[in-house]
Amino acid sequence: LSYNTPAWDTQEVLDMVTWMRDFNKKETKKLQFTGFDMQEYYGSLKYVSDFAKNNNYNDLMLLVDSTSTILNRLQKNLYNHKINLQFPLKECDQILTYLMNLKNQTPGLDNRTELNWIIQNANIIRQYSDYFSNGMKSSTRDKYMAENVSWILDNNPGSKIILWAHNGHIWKQTGAMGGFLSNKYGDQYFAIGFLTNEGNYTAGIQNIISTQNKLKKGEPGSFEYNFNKTRFSYFFFDLNKVDMNNPDSRWLNSKLNHREIGAEATEDQFYPIILKEKFNAMIYINSTTPTKTFLTTKKKM
């Protein structure tokens, strides 16, 4: 699942996965850990390729090899604006058509279940190709992530899912993953955001990883500043239960700054929103420490 990003290659994520493994040893209802982003194709391509090889589907293997050649060339030149990039959309559609025909001809639930997984991975390859061919629009990525989340739910009937992503993906805003999921699932989608007031964080800086990035303290006019005044080190806050008729609560329905940082470190850390419009609840941690990354780190110059 990891592809050398600060968010995933950490001791904290390893601890979580280890806890899930230990839980599954003892419990009959098992936990699963499944990715839903589509910014990489390597894992999905390997699944489809192995499936074709193991079952001697030579025509499918030829399509996969052709797609792989185009993708590898694309990956090397993705940010080279001096050449015309080729995207394997036609090849991806041919792979999907092959697999769908195979599924329709395949008896047995177990075989169809395996094919569903292979078809989904072929879908992710096409999503990747379409995303980059359309200029890496954030709304395209979020749309596909929402579709992949729905696929996970559809293929695990009766299950519940906890999505872990950036606030800007989770929130219920048009064009965001959370917006797509909220429109589809209504009140069944419960968006929880994270806020923090101070400390250091792990993030990229011009292709290096640093654990010494400093958070700016919340200033007046920010949710962090107001939450810090509670003097609690951390808390969970259900925005759905706020009485907006109470004069003391109306500021929660105002547009104030909230922290907005992605995988890259930034000095421009705050963005104004109406918190209650975007999230159902917030987890607030007053002081944050950087993750224990497994990646090579460098000090800030």
Salt bridges, closest charged atoms under 4 A:
ASP22 OD1 - ARG21 NE 3.82
ASP37 OD2 - ARG141 NH2 2.65
ASP50 OD2 - LYS46 NZ 2.69
ASP93 OD1 - ARG126 NE 2.58
ASP142 OD2 - HIS169 ND1 3.01
GLU147 OE2 - LYS143 NZ 2.86
GLU198 OE1 - LYS217 NZ 3.22
GLU260 OE1 - HIS258 NE2 3.35
